[in-house]
Amino acid sequence: MTLRFIGVDPGTDGNNCPSVWVDEIDGSLVIQGWEVTDPAELAQVSERGPIPNHEKVIRIPRRMAHFLTEACDDKAADV
């Protein structure tokens, strides 16, 4: 498997979400989060451009930012 687990939201209620992984082959990030379904929020995101059918807008708490930094700073995942 090419995905390496980085971390789960430290404030999780035990449902193991949201979570961050890094793909060890291409260095991309894989993020599990809460799907944004609020029409007003989706409209704001869509102002920049349409959301393709194959993409989802997700939300993770700010307290997880260090997981994103860790995944991006991981020299083993650099391609």
All heavy atoms as a GROMACS GRO file, in nm:
protein
  609
    1MET      N    1   0.085  -0.118   0.000
    1MET     CA    2   0.000   0.000   0.000
    1MET      C    3   0.089   0.124   0.000
    1MET      O    4   0.191   0.129   0.066
    1MET     CB    5  -0.090  -0.003   0.123
    1MET     CG    6  -0.177   0.119   0.137
    1MET     SD    7  -0.318   0.091   0.243
    1MET     CE    8  -0.443   0.091   0.118
    2THR      N    9   0.046   0.226  -0.074
    2THR     CA   10   0.129   0.346  -0.086
    2THR      C   11   0.087   0.458   0.008
    2THR      O   12   0.158   0.557   0.018
    2THR     CB   13   0.126   0.400  -0.230
    2THR    OG1   14  -0.006   0.439  -0.262
    2THR    CG2   15   0.177   0.298  -0.328
    3LEU      N   16  -0.027   0.444   0.076
    3LEU     CA   17  -0.070   0.550   0.166
    3LEU      C   18  -0.015   0.528   0.305
    3LEU      O   19  -0.021   0.418   0.359
    3LEU     CB   20  -0.224   0.556   0.174
    3LEU     CG   21  -0.296   0.592   0.046
    3LEU    CD1   22  -0.447   0.596   0.070
    3LEU    CD2   23  -0.248   0.724  -0.011
    4ARG      N   24   0.042   0.635   0.359
    4ARG     CA   25   0.093   0.630   0.496
    4ARG      C   26   0.011   0.725   0.581
    4ARG      O   27  -0.003   0.843   0.551
    4ARG     CB   28   0.241   0.668   0.501
    4ARG     CG   29   0.301   0.653   0.641
    4ARG     CD   30   0.451   0.664   0.640
    4ARG     NE   31   0.499   0.780   0.566
    4ARG     CZ   32   0.501   0.905   0.613
    4ARG    NH1   33   0.457   0.932   0.734
    4ARG    NH2   34   0.549   1.004   0.539
    5PHE      N   35  -0.043   0.672   0.688
    5PHE     CA   36  -0.126   0.749   0.780
    5PHE      C   37  -0.040   0.854   0.850
    5PHE      O   38   0.067   0.824   0.901
    5PHE     CB   39  -0.189   0.655   0.882
    5PHE     CG   40  -0.271   0.724   0.986
    5PHE    CD1   41  -0.394   0.778   0.955
    5PHE    CD2   42  -0.224   0.736   1.115
    5PHE    CE1   43  -0.470   0.842   1.050
    5PHE    CE2   44  -0.299   0.799   1.212
    5PHE     CZ   45  -0.422   0.853   1.180
    6ILE      N   46  -0.090   0.978   0.853
    6ILE     CA   47  -0.021   1.087   0.922
    6ILE      C   48  -0.088   1.116   1.056
    6ILE      O   49  -0.022   1.124   1.159
    6ILE     CB   50  -0.017   1.216   0.837
    6ILE    CG1   51   0.057   1.191   0.705
    6ILE    CG2   52   0.045   1.330   0.914
    6ILE    CD1   53   0.204   1.157   0.721
    7GLY      N   54  -0.220   1.131   1.056
    7GLY     CA   55  -0.286   1.160   1.183
    7GLY      C   56  -0.436   1.174   1.169
    7GLY      O   57  -0.490   1.193   1.060
    8VAL      N   58  -0.502   1.162   1.284
    8VAL     CA   59  -0.646   1.179   1.293
    8VAL      C   60  -0.675   1.300   1.381
    8VAL      O   61  -0.595   1.334   1.469
    8VAL     CB   62  -0.714   1.051   1.347
    8VAL    CG1   63  -0.675   1.023   1.489
    8VAL    CG2   64  -0.866   1.058   1.333
    9ASP      N   65  -0.786   1.364   1.360
    9ASP     CA   66  -0.826   1.480   1.438
    9ASP      C   67  -0.815   1.447   1.587
    9ASP      O   68  -0.878   1.353   1.635
    9ASP     CB   69  -0.971   1.516   1.403
    9ASP     CG   70  -1.026   1.632   1.483
    9ASP    OD1   71  -0.952   1.693   1.563
    9ASP    OD2   72  -1.146   1.660   1.468
   10PRO      N   73  -0.732   1.522   1.661
   10PRO     CA   74  -0.718   1.495   1.804
   10PRO      C   75  -0.847   1.520   1.882
   10PRO      O   76  -0.861   1.474   1.994
   10PRO     CB   77  -0.606   1.589   1.850
   10PRO     CG   78  -0.597   1.693   1.745
   10PRO     CD   79  -0.648   1.633   1.618
   11GLY      N   80  -0.942   1.587   1.821
   11GLY     CA   81  -1.070   1.612   1.887
   11GLY      C   82  -1.179   1.517   1.841
   11GLY      O   83  -1.297   1.542   1.866
   12THR      N   84  -1.141   1.410   1.773
   12THR     CA   85  -1.240   1.316   1.720
   12THR      C   86  -1.321   1.252   1.831
   12THR      O   87  -1.275   1.237   1.944
   12THR     CB   88  -1.174   1.206   1.634
   12THR    OG1   89  -1.276   1.131   1.571
   12THR    CG2   90  -1.088   1.114   1.715
   13ASP      N   91  -1.442   1.215   1.796
   13ASP     CA   92  -1.529   1.149   1.892
   13ASP      C   93  -1.516   0.997   1.885
   13ASP      O   94  -1.600   0.924   1.934
   13ASP     CB   95  -1.675   1.190   1.870
   13ASP     CG   96  -1.726   1.151   1.732
   13ASP    OD1   97  -1.652   1.087   1.655
   13ASP    OD2   98  -1.842   1.184   1.702
   14GLY      N   99  -1.412   0.949   1.822
   14GLY     CA  100  -1.388   0.805   1.812
   14GLY      C  101  -1.428   0.747   1.678
   14GLY      O  102  -1.412   0.628   1.655
   15ASN      N  103  -1.480   0.830   1.588
   15ASN     CA  104  -1.519   0.781   1.457
   15ASN      C  105  -1.404   0.782   1.356
   15ASN      O  106  -1.425   0.756   1.239
   15ASN     CB  107  -1.636   0.863   1.402
   15ASN     CG  108  -1.763   0.837   1.478
   15ASN    OD1  109  -1.784   0.729   1.532
   15ASN    ND2  110  -1.850   0.936   1.483
   16ASN      N  111  -1.284   0.813   1.402
   16ASN     CA  112  -1.164   0.812   1.319
   16ASN      C  113  -1.173   0.904   1.197
   16ASN      O  114  -1.132   0.869   1.088
   16ASN     CB  115  -1.130   0.670   1.276
   16ASN     CG  116  -1.098   0.583   1.394
   16ASN    OD1  117  -1.036   0.626   1.490
   16ASN    ND2  118  -1.142   0.459   1.391
   17CYS      N  119  -1.232   1.018   1.216
   17CYS     CA  120  -1.246   1.114   1.108
   17CYS      C  121  -1.233   1.253   1.169
   17CYS      O  122  -1.272   1.271   1.284
   17CYS     CB  123  -1.382   1.099   1.042
   17CYS     SG  124  -1.415   1.222   0.915
   18PRO      N  125  -1.185   1.350   1.103
   18PRO     CA  126  -1.110   1.350   0.978
   18PRO      C  127  -0.968   1.293   0.996
   18PRO      O  128  -0.918   1.285   1.108
   18PRO     CB  129  -1.103   1.497   0.941
   18PRO     CG  130  -1.205   1.567   1.024
   18PRO     CD  131  -1.217   1.485   1.148
   19SER      N  132  -0.908   1.259   0.884
   19SER     CA  133  -0.775   1.198   0.886
   19SER      C  134  -0.693   1.247   0.767
   19SER      O  135  -0.749   1.291   0.668
   19SER     CB  136  -0.786   1.045   0.879
   19SER     OG  137  -0.862   0.995   0.986
   20VAL      N  138  -0.561   1.236   0.780
   20VAL     CA  139  -0.470   1.277   0.674
   20VAL      C  140  -0.372   1.164   0.645
   20VAL      O  141  -0.319   1.101   0.738
   20VAL     CB  142  -0.390   1.404   0.714
   20VAL    CG1  143  -0.287   1.440   0.609
   20VAL    CG2  144  -0.485   1.521   0.740
   21TRP      N  145  -0.350   1.137   0.517
   21TRP     CA  146  -0.250   1.041   0.472
   21TRP      C  147  -0.162   1.109   0.368
   21TRP      O  148  -0.200   1.209   0.309
   21TRP     CB  149  -0.315   0.921   0.401
   21TRP     CG  150  -0.396   0.831   0.486
   21TRP    CD1  151  -0.355   0.715   0.546
   21TRP    CD2  152  -0.534   0.846   0.522
   21TRP    NE1  153  -0.460   0.659   0.616
   21TRP    CE2  154  -0.570   0.737   0.602
   21TRP    CE3  155  -0.630   0.941   0.494
   21TRP    CZ2  156  -0.698   0.720   0.654
   21TRP    CZ3  157  -0.757   0.926   0.545
   21TRP    CH2  158  -0.789   0.817   0.624
   22VAL      N  159  -0.046   1.051   0.342
   22VAL     CA  160   0.040   1.096   0.232
   22VAL      C  161   0.065   0.975   0.142
   22VAL      O  162   0.084   0.862   0.190
   22VAL     CB  163   0.173   1.159   0.282
   22VAL    CG1  164   0.261   1.057   0.352
   22VAL    CG2  165   0.246   1.226   0.170
   23ASP      N  166   0.059   0.996   0.011
   23ASP     CA  167   0.088   0.892  -0.086
   23ASP      C  168   0.239   0.886  -0.101
   23ASP      O  169   0.302   0.984  -0.141
   23ASP     CB  170   0.022   0.924  -0.220
   23ASP     CG  171   0.039   0.814  -0.322
   23ASP    OD1  172   0.152   0.764  -0.338
   23ASP    OD2  173  -0.061   0.779  -0.387
   24GLU      N  174   0.298   0.775  -0.066
   24GLU     CA  175   0.443   0.762  -0.068
   24GLU      C  176   0.500   0.750  -0.209
   24GLU      O  177   0.620   0.760  -0.226
   24GLU     CB  178   0.487   0.646   0.020
   24GLU     CG  179   0.458   0.673   0.166
   24GLU     CD  180   0.509   0.565   0.260
   24GLU    OE1  181   0.489   0.446   0.231
   24GLU    OE2  182   0.568   0.604   0.362
   25ILE      N  183   0.416   0.732  -0.308
   25ILE     CA  184   0.463   0.724  -0.446
   25ILE      C  185   0.473   0.864  -0.508
   25ILE      O  186   0.576   0.902  -0.562
   25ILE     CB  187   0.370   0.636  -0.533
   25ILE    CG1  188   0.362   0.493  -0.476
   25ILE    CG2  189   0.416   0.635  -0.679
   25ILE    CD1  190   0.493   0.417  -0.475
   26ASP      N  191   0.364   0.941  -0.501
   26ASP     CA  192   0.366   1.071  -0.569
   26ASP      C  193   0.365   1.192  -0.476
   26ASP      O  194   0.368   1.305  -0.519
   26ASP     CB  195   0.252   1.082  -0.670
   26ASP     CG  196   0.114   1.086  -0.606
   26ASP    OD1  197   0.103   1.098  -0.482
   26ASP    OD2  198   0.015   1.078  -0.681
   27GLY      N  199   0.360   1.168  -0.344
   27GLY     CA  200   0.365   1.276  -0.247
   27GLY      C  201   0.234   1.351  -0.227
   27GLY      O  202   0.230   1.447  -0.150
   28SER      N  203   0.128   1.310  -0.296
   28SER     CA  204   0.002   1.380  -0.280
   28SER      C  205  -0.062   1.348  -0.145
   28SER      O  206  -0.029   1.249  -0.080
   28SER     CB  207  -0.095   1.344  -0.394
   28SER     OG  208  -0.124   1.207  -0.393
   29LEU      N  209  -0.150   1.436  -0.102
   29LEU     CA  210  -0.218   1.420   0.026
   29LEU      C  211  -0.356   1.360   0.003
   29LEU      O  212  -0.424   1.395  -0.094
   29LEU     CB  213  -0.233   1.554   0.096
   29LEU     CG  214  -0.105   1.634   0.120
   29LEU    CD1  215  -0.138   1.763   0.192
   29LEU    CD2  216  -0.005   1.552   0.196
   30VAL      N  217  -0.396   1.272   0.090
   30VAL     CA  218  -0.530   1.216   0.090
   30VAL      C  219  -0.594   1.258   0.221
   30VAL      O  220  -0.538   1.235   0.328
   30VAL     CB  221  -0.526   1.061   0.077
   30VAL    CG1  222  -0.665   1.002   0.088
   30VAL    CG2  223  -0.459   1.022  -0.054
   31ILE      N  224  -0.709   1.325   0.210
   31ILE     CA  225  -0.772   1.382   0.328
   31ILE      C  226  -0.915   1.332   0.340
   31ILE      O  227  -0.993   1.342   0.244
   31ILE     CB  228  -0.771   1.536   0.321
   31ILE    CG1  229  -0.626   1.586   0.312
   31ILE    CG2  230  -0.843   1.596   0.442
   31ILE    CD1  231  -0.613   1.733   0.284
   32GLN      N  232  -0.946   1.277   0.454
   32GLN     CA  233  -1.083   1.239   0.487
   32GLN      C  234  -1.139   1.348   0.577
   32GLN      O  235  -1.077   1.384   0.677
   32GLN     CB  236  -1.086   1.105   0.559
   32GLN     CG  237  -1.224   1.064   0.605
   32GLN     CD  238  -1.219   0.938   0.692
   32GLN    OE1  239  -1.116   0.876   0.710
   32GLN    NE2  240  -1.334   0.902   0.745
   33GLY      N  241  -1.253   1.402   0.541
   33GLY     CA  242  -1.312   1.507   0.621
   33GLY      C  243  -1.463   1.508   0.607
   33GLY      O  244  -1.521   1.419   0.547
   34TRP      N  245  -1.523   1.611   0.662
   34TRP     CA  246  -1.668   1.624   0.654
   34TRP      C  247  -1.704   1.688   0.521
   34TRP      O  248  -1.653   1.795   0.486
   34TRP     CB  249  -1.720   1.710   0.769
   34TRP     CG  250  -1.681   1.656   0.903
   34TRP    CD1  251  -1.721   1.536   0.958
   34TRP    CD2  252  -1.595   1.717   0.997
   34TRP    NE1  253  -1.665   1.520   1.082
   34TRP    CE2  254  -1.587   1.631   1.110
   34TRP    CE3  255  -1.523   1.836   1.001
   34TRP    CZ2  256  -1.511   1.660   1.221
   34TRP    CZ3  257  -1.448   1.864   1.112
   34TRP    CH2  258  -1.442   1.777   1.221
   35GLU      N  259  -1.794   1.626   0.446
   35GLU     CA  260  -1.837   1.682   0.319
   35GLU      C  261  -1.916   1.810   0.343
   35GLU      O  262  -2.006   1.815   0.427
   35GLU     CB  263  -1.922   1.582   0.242
   35GLU     CG  264  -1.963   1.633   0.105
   35GLU     CD  265  -2.045   1.534   0.025
   35GLU    OE1  266  -2.071   1.423   0.073
   35GLU    OE2  267  -2.082   1.570  -0.087
   36VAL      N  268  -1.881   1.913   0.269
   36VAL     CA  269  -1.954   2.039   0.277
   36VAL      C  270  -2.078   2.024   0.189
   36VAL      O  271  -2.068   1.997   0.069
   36VAL     CB  272  -1.867   2.157   0.229
   36VAL    CG1  273  -1.947   2.285   0.224
   36VAL    CG2  274  -1.745   2.173   0.318
   37THR      N  275  -2.195   2.042   0.250
   37THR     CA  276  -2.321   2.030   0.177
   37THR      C  277  -2.404   2.157   0.183
   37THR      O  278  -2.506   2.167   0.116
   37THR     CB  279  -2.405   1.912   0.231
   37THR    OG1  280  -2.430   1.932   0.370
   37THR    CG2  281  -2.332   1.779   0.210
   38ASP      N  282  -2.362   2.254   0.263
   38ASP     CA  283  -2.436   2.379   0.277
   38ASP      C  284  -2.435   2.453   0.143
   38ASP      O  285  -2.327   2.485   0.090
   38ASP     CB  286  -2.373   2.464   0.386
   38ASP     CG  287  -2.445   2.597   0.402
   38ASP    OD1  288  -2.540   2.601   0.483
   38ASP    OD2  289  -2.406   2.694   0.335
   39PRO      N  290  -2.553   2.479   0.085
   39PRO     CA  291  -2.558   2.545  -0.045
   39PRO      C  292  -2.487   2.680  -0.050
   39PRO      O  293  -2.423   2.712  -0.150
   39PRO     CB  294  -2.709   2.561  -0.071
   39PRO     CG  295  -2.773   2.455   0.011
   39PRO     CD  296  -2.686   2.441   0.134
   40ALA      N  297  -2.495   2.757   0.057
   40ALA     CA  298  -2.429   2.888   0.058
   40ALA      C  299  -2.277   2.873   0.054
   40ALA      O  300  -2.208   2.947  -0.017
   40ALA     CB  301  -2.472   2.968   0.181
   41GLU      N  302  -2.224   2.777   0.129
   41GLU     CA  303  -2.079   2.755   0.128
   41GLU      C  304  -2.034   2.703  -0.008
   41GLU      O  305  -1.932   2.746  -0.062
   41GLU     CB  306  -2.039   2.658   0.239
   41GLU     CG  307  -2.054   2.716   0.378
   41GLU     CD  308  -2.015   2.619   0.488
   41GLU    OE1  309  -1.990   2.499   0.459
   41GLU    OE2  310  -2.009   2.664   0.603
   42LEU      N  311  -2.110   2.610  -0.065
   42LEU     CA  312  -2.074   2.557  -0.197
   42LEU      C  313  -2.081   2.666  -0.304
   42LEU      O  314  -1.998   2.669  -0.395
   42LEU     CB  315  -2.164   2.440  -0.233
   42LEU     CG  316  -2.142   2.314  -0.147
   42LEU    CD1  317  -2.248   2.210  -0.178
   42LEU    CD2  318  -2.002   2.258  -0.166
   43ALA      N  319  -2.176   2.757  -0.290
   43ALA     CA  320  -2.186   2.868  -0.384
   43ALA      C  321  -2.063   2.957  -0.376
   43ALA      O  322  -2.010   3.002  -0.478
   43ALA     CB  323  -2.313   2.949  -0.357
   44GLN      N  324  -2.015   2.981  -0.254
   44GLN     CA  325  -1.894   3.062  -0.237
   44GLN      C  326  -1.775   2.994  -0.302
   44GLN      O  327  -1.695   3.058  -0.371
   44GLN     CB  328  -1.864   3.083  -0.089
   44GLN     CG  329  -1.932   3.203  -0.030
   44GLN     CD  330  -1.876   3.233   0.108
   44GLN    OE1  331  -1.893   3.154   0.199
   44GLN    NE2  332  -1.813   3.345   0.121
   45VAL      N  333  -1.760   2.863  -0.280
   45VAL     CA  334  -1.649   2.789  -0.341
   45VAL      C  335  -1.661   2.793  -0.493
   45VAL      O  336  -1.562   2.811  -0.565
   45VAL     CB  337  -1.646   2.643  -0.288
   45VAL    CG1  338  -1.544   2.561  -0.366
   45VAL    CG2  339  -1.615   2.641  -0.139
   46SER      N  340  -1.782   2.780  -0.543
   46SER     CA  341  -1.806   2.777  -0.688
   46SER      C  342  -1.783   2.912  -0.755
   46SER      O  343  -1.773   2.918  -0.878
   46SER     CB  344  -1.949   2.730  -0.715
   46SER     OG  345  -1.965   2.597  -0.673
   47GLU      N  346  -1.776   3.019  -0.678
   47GLU     CA  347  -1.749   3.150  -0.737
   47GLU      C  348  -1.615   3.152  -0.810
   47GLU      O  349  -1.596   3.224  -0.907
   47GLU     CB  350  -1.752   3.259  -0.630
   47GLU     CG  351  -1.889   3.293  -0.580
   47GLU     CD  352  -1.888   3.393  -0.466
   47GLU    OE1  353  -1.780   3.447  -0.433
   47GLU    OE2  354  -1.996   3.417  -0.408
   48ARG      N  355  -1.522   3.075  -0.763
   48ARG     CA  356  -1.390   3.066  -0.824
   48ARG      C  357  -1.393   2.982  -0.951
   48ARG      O  358  -1.314   2.996  -1.041
   48ARG     CB  359  -1.289   3.008  -0.725
   48ARG     CG  360  -1.147   3.027  -0.771
   48ARG     CD  361  -1.053   2.939  -0.690
   48ARG     NE  362  -0.940   2.907  -0.772
   48ARG     CZ  363  -0.935   2.807  -0.860
   48ARG    NH1  364  -1.035   2.727  -0.876
   48ARG    NH2  365  -0.827   2.787  -0.931
   49GLY      N  366  -1.486   2.888  -0.956
   49GLY     CA  367  -1.501   2.798  -1.070
   49GLY      C  368  -1.591   2.683  -1.029
   49GLY      O  369  -1.608   2.657  -0.910
   50PRO      N  370  -1.647   2.614  -1.127
   50PRO     CA  371  -1.739   2.505  -1.094
   50PRO      C  372  -1.667   2.390  -1.023
   50PRO      O  373  -1.548   2.368  -1.042
   50PRO     CB  374  -1.792   2.460  -1.231
   50PRO     CG  375  -1.690   2.506  -1.329
   50PRO     CD  376  -1.627   2.628  -1.271
   51ILE      N  377  -1.743   2.320  -0.940
   51ILE     CA  378  -1.690   2.201  -0.872
   51ILE      C  379  -1.721   2.082  -0.962
   51ILE      O  380  -1.838   2.048  -0.982
   51ILE     CB  381  -1.755   2.183  -0.733
   51ILE    CG1  382  -1.732   2.306  -0.646
   51ILE    CG2  383  -1.701   2.057  -0.665
   51ILE    CD1  384  -1.818   2.311  -0.521
   52PRO      N  385  -1.618   2.017  -1.018
   52PRO     CA  386  -1.643   1.904  -1.106
   52PRO      C  387  -1.716   1.790  -1.032
   52PRO      O  388  -1.701   1.775  -0.911
   52PRO     CB  389  -1.503   1.860  -1.148
   52PRO     CG  390  -1.416   1.979  -1.124
   52PRO     CD  391  -1.476   2.049  -1.006
   53ASN      N  392  -1.791   1.713  -1.107
   53ASN     CA  393  -1.867   1.601  -1.049
   53ASN      C  394  -1.778   1.500  -0.978
   53ASN      O  395  -1.823   1.432  -0.887
   53ASN     CB  396  -1.950   1.531  -1.156
   53ASN     CG  397  -2.066   1.616  -1.203
   53ASN    OD1  398  -2.115   1.702  -1.130
   53ASN    ND2  399  -2.109   1.594  -1.326
   54HIS      N  400  -1.653   1.489  -1.019
   54HIS     CA  401  -1.563   1.391  -0.959
   54HIS      C  402  -1.489   1.446  -0.836
   54HIS      O  403  -1.402   1.379  -0.782
   54HIS     CB  404  -1.464   1.337  -1.062
   54HIS     CG  405  -1.370   1.443  -1.114
   54HIS    ND1  406  -1.407   1.530  -1.214
   54HIS    CD2  407  -1.245   1.477  -1.079
   54HIS    CE1  408  -1.307   1.612  -1.239
   54HIS    NE2  409  -1.206   1.582  -1.157
   55GLU      N  410  -1.523   1.568  -0.792
   55GLU     CA  411  -1.460   1.629  -0.675
   55GLU      C  412  -1.562   1.659  -0.567
   55GLU      O  413  -1.679   1.680  -0.595
   55GLU     CB  414  -1.387   1.758  -0.714
   55GLU     CG  415  -1.270   1.735  -0.806
   55GLU     CD  416  -1.195   1.864  -0.839
   55GLU    OE1  417  -1.232   1.971  -0.788
   55GLU    OE2  418  -1.101   1.855  -0.916
   56LYS      N  419  -1.515   1.661  -0.443
   56LYS     CA  420  -1.597   1.698  -0.328
   56LYS      C  421  -1.525   1.808  -0.252
   56LYS      O  422  -1.402   1.812  -0.248
   56LYS     CB  423  -1.617   1.580  -0.232
   56LYS     CG  424  -1.688   1.462  -0.290
   56LYS     CD  425  -1.836   1.489  -0.296
   56LYS     CE  426  -1.908   1.365  -0.343
   56LYS     NZ  427  -2.039   1.390  -0.392
   57VAL      N  428  -1.601   1.895  -0.190
   57VAL     CA  429  -1.545   1.997  -0.101
   57VAL      C  430  -1.557   1.940   0.039
   57VAL      O  431  -1.663   1.892   0.080
   57VAL     CB  432  -1.624   2.130  -0.113
   57VAL    CG1  433  -1.570   2.232  -0.014
   57VAL    CG2  434  -1.617   2.183  -0.256
   58ILE      N  435  -1.445   1.937   0.111
   58ILE     CA  436  -1.445   1.882   0.246
   58ILE      C  437  -1.397   1.986   0.346
   58ILE      O  438  -1.335   2.084   0.309
   58ILE     CB  439  -1.359   1.754   0.258
   58ILE    CG1  440  -1.212   1.786   0.230
   58ILE    CG2  441  -1.410   1.644   0.167
   58ILE    CD1  442  -1.119   1.681   0.281
   59ARG      N  443  -1.424   1.958   0.471
   59ARG     CA  444  -1.383   2.048   0.580
   59ARG      C  445  -1.308   1.964   0.682
   59ARG      O  446  -1.348   1.853   0.716
   59ARG     CB  447  -1.508   2.109   0.643
   59ARG     CG  448  -1.479   2.198   0.762
   59ARG     CD  449  -1.608   2.246   0.828
   59ARG     NE  450  -1.698   2.313   0.736
   59ARG     CZ  451  -1.695   2.444   0.708
   59ARG    NH1  452  -1.606   2.522   0.766
   59ARG    NH2  453  -1.781   2.498   0.625
   60ILE      N  454  -1.197   2.021   0.730
   60ILE     CA  455  -1.126   1.964   0.845
   60ILE      C  456  -1.103   2.077   0.945
   60ILE      O  457  -1.094   2.193   0.905
   60ILE     CB  458  -0.993   1.895   0.806
   60ILE    CG1  459  -0.893   1.994   0.746
   60ILE    CG2  460  -1.016   1.778   0.712
   60ILE    CD1  461  -0.754   1.937   0.728
   61PRO      N  462  -1.092   2.045   1.073
   61PRO     CA  463  -1.071   2.151   1.171
   61PRO      C  464  -0.929   2.209   1.162
   61PRO      O  465  -0.834   2.140   1.126
   61PRO     CB  466  -1.094   2.082   1.305
   61PRO     CG  467  -1.077   1.938   1.280
   61PRO     CD  468  -1.108   1.914   1.136
   62ARG      N  469  -0.918   2.335   1.196
   62ARG     CA  470  -0.790   2.405   1.193
   62ARG      C  471  -0.685   2.334   1.280
   62ARG      O  472  -0.566   2.337   1.249
   62ARG     CB  473  -0.811   2.549   1.240
   62ARG     CG  474  -0.688   2.635   1.232
   62ARG     CD  475  -0.720   2.778   1.279
   62ARG     NE  476  -0.614   2.866   1.243
   62ARG     CZ  477  -0.609   2.937   1.132
   62ARG    NH1  478  -0.707   2.931   1.045
   62ARG    NH2  479  -0.507   3.016   1.107
   63ARG      N  480  -0.731   2.270   1.388
   63ARG     CA  481  -0.636   2.203   1.477
   63ARG      C  482  -0.560   2.090   1.407
   63ARG      O  483  -0.466   2.034   1.462
   63ARG     CB  484  -0.708   2.152   1.602
   63ARG     CG  485  -0.812   2.045   1.576
   63ARG     CD  486  -0.882   1.998   1.704
   63ARG     NE  487  -0.998   1.918   1.670
   63ARG     CZ  488  -1.123   1.962   1.669
   63ARG    NH1  489  -1.151   2.086   1.702
   63ARG    NH2  490  -1.222   1.881   1.636
   64MET      N  491  -0.601   2.056   1.286
   64MET     CA  492  -0.532   1.950   1.210
   64MET      C  493  -0.426   2.006   1.116
   64MET      O  494  -0.360   1.930   1.045
   64MET     CB  495  -0.633   1.867   1.132
   64MET     CG  496  -0.721   1.782   1.220
   64MET     SD  497  -0.831   1.677   1.124
   64MET     CE  498  -0.713   1.569   1.042
   65ALA      N  499  -0.405   2.137   1.113
   65ALA     CA  500  -0.310   2.197   1.021
   65ALA      C  501  -0.170   2.137   1.034
   65ALA      O  502  -0.100   2.119   0.934
   65ALA     CB  503  -0.305   2.348   1.041
   66HIS      N  504  -0.132   2.100   1.155
   66HIS     CA  505   0.003   2.045   1.173
   66HIS      C  506   0.019   1.910   1.102
   66HIS      O  507   0.128   1.875   1.060
   66HIS     CB  508   0.038   2.033   1.322
   66HIS     CG  509  -0.039   1.932   1.397
   66HIS    ND1  510  -0.168   1.954   1.443
   66HIS    CD2  511  -0.008   1.805   1.434
   66HIS    CE1  512  -0.212   1.847   1.506
   66HIS    NE2  513  -0.116   1.756   1.502
   67PHE      N  514  -0.090   1.837   1.081
   67PHE     CA  515  -0.081   1.712   1.005
   67PHE      C  516  -0.052   1.741   0.858
   67PHE      O  517   0.024   1.670   0.793
   67PHE     CB  518  -0.210   1.630   1.016
   67PHE     CG  519  -0.236   1.574   1.152
   67PHE    CD1  520  -0.358   1.594   1.213
   67PHE    CD2  521  -0.140   1.501   1.219
   67PHE    CE1  522  -0.384   1.541   1.339
   67PHE    CE2  523  -0.163   1.449   1.345
   67PHE     CZ  524  -0.286   1.468   1.405
   68LEU      N  525  -0.113   1.848   0.805
   68LEU     CA  526  -0.087   1.885   0.666
   68LEU      C  527   0.057   1.929   0.649
   68LEU      O  528   0.125   1.892   0.553
   68LEU     CB  529  -0.183   1.995   0.622
   68LEU     CG  530  -0.332   1.960   0.629
   68LEU    CD1  531  -0.417   2.081   0.595
   68LEU    CD2  532  -0.364   1.842   0.541
   69THR      N  533   0.106   2.008   0.745
   69THR     CA  534   0.245   2.052   0.742
   69THR      C  535   0.339   1.932   0.750
   69THR      O  536   0.437   1.923   0.675
   69THR     CB  537   0.272   2.150   0.857
   69THR    OG1  538   0.183   2.260   0.846
   69THR    CG2  539   0.415   2.199   0.856
   70GLU      N  540   0.309   1.839   0.840
   70GLU     CA  541   0.393   1.720   0.854
   70GLU      C  542   0.397   1.641   0.724
   70GLU      O  543   0.504   1.598   0.680
   70GLU     CB  544   0.339   1.632   0.967
   70GLU     CG  545   0.418   1.504   0.989
   70GLU     CD  546   0.360   1.418   1.100
   70GLU    OE1  547   0.288   1.469   1.188
   70GLU    OE2  548   0.388   1.296   1.097
   71ALA      N  549   0.282   1.623   0.661
   71ALA     CA  550   0.277   1.547   0.537
   71ALA      C  551   0.354   1.619   0.426
   71ALA      O  552   0.424   1.555   0.348
   71ALA     CB  553   0.132   1.524   0.494
   72CYS      N  554   0.344   1.750   0.420
   72CYS     CA  555   0.414   1.827   0.317
   72CYS      C  556   0.563   1.836   0.343
   72CYS      O  557   0.642   1.847   0.248
   72CYS     CB  558   0.354   1.967   0.308
   72CYS     SG  559   0.188   1.970   0.241
   73ASP      N  560   0.604   1.833   0.467
   73ASP     CA  561   0.746   1.842   0.501
   73ASP      C  562   0.816   1.708   0.497
   73ASP      O  563   0.938   1.700   0.511
   73ASP     CB  564   0.765   1.901   0.641
   73ASP     CG  565   0.735   2.050   0.644
   73ASP    OD1  566   0.727   2.112   0.536
   73ASP    OD2  567   0.718   2.104   0.755
   74ASP      N  568   0.743   1.601   0.475
   74ASP     CA  569   0.798   1.466   0.477
   74ASP      C  570   0.888   1.444   0.357
   74ASP      O  571   0.842   1.430   0.244
   74ASP     CB  572   0.683   1.364   0.478
   74ASP     CG  573   0.732   1.222   0.490
   74ASP    OD1  574   0.854   1.199   0.501
   74ASP    OD2  575   0.647   1.132   0.488
   75LYS      N  576   1.016   1.444   0.378
   75LYS     CA  577   1.113   1.429   0.270
   75LYS      C  578   1.104   1.293   0.202
   75LYS      O  579   1.136   1.278   0.086
   75LYS     CB  580   1.256   1.451   0.320
   75LYS     CG  581   1.278   1.588   0.380
   75LYS     CD  582   1.242   1.697   0.284
   75LYS     CE  583   1.265   1.832   0.347
   75LYS     NZ  584   1.188   1.937   0.290
   76ALA      N  585   1.055   1.191   0.272
   76ALA     CA  586   1.043   1.057   0.213
   76ALA      C  587   0.938   1.056   0.104
   76ALA      O  588   0.941   0.971   0.016
   76ALA     CB  589   1.007   0.955   0.321
   77ALA      N  590   0.844   1.150   0.105
   77ALA     CA  591   0.737   1.152   0.007
   77ALA      C  592   0.768   1.244  -0.112
   77ALA      O  593   0.690   1.252  -0.204
   77ALA     CB  594   0.606   1.195   0.072
   78ASP      N  595   0.883   1.314  -0.109
   78ASP     CA  596   0.917   1.403  -0.220
   78ASP      C  597   0.937   1.325  -0.347
   78ASP      O  598   1.002   1.221  -0.349
   78ASP     CB  599   1.043   1.483  -0.187
   78ASP     CG  600   1.018   1.593  -0.086
   78ASP    OD1  601   0.899   1.624  -0.062
   78ASP    OD2  602   1.115   1.645  -0.031
   79VAL      N  603   0.880   1.377  -0.454
   79VAL     CA  604   0.894   1.311  -0.583
   79VAL      C  605   0.968   1.401  -0.679
   79VAL      O  606   0.957   1.517  -0.678
   79VAL     CB  607   0.754   1.276  -0.640
   79VAL    CG1  608   0.766   1.217  -0.778
   79VAL    CG2  609   0.683   1.183  -0.547
   0.00000   0.00000   0.00000
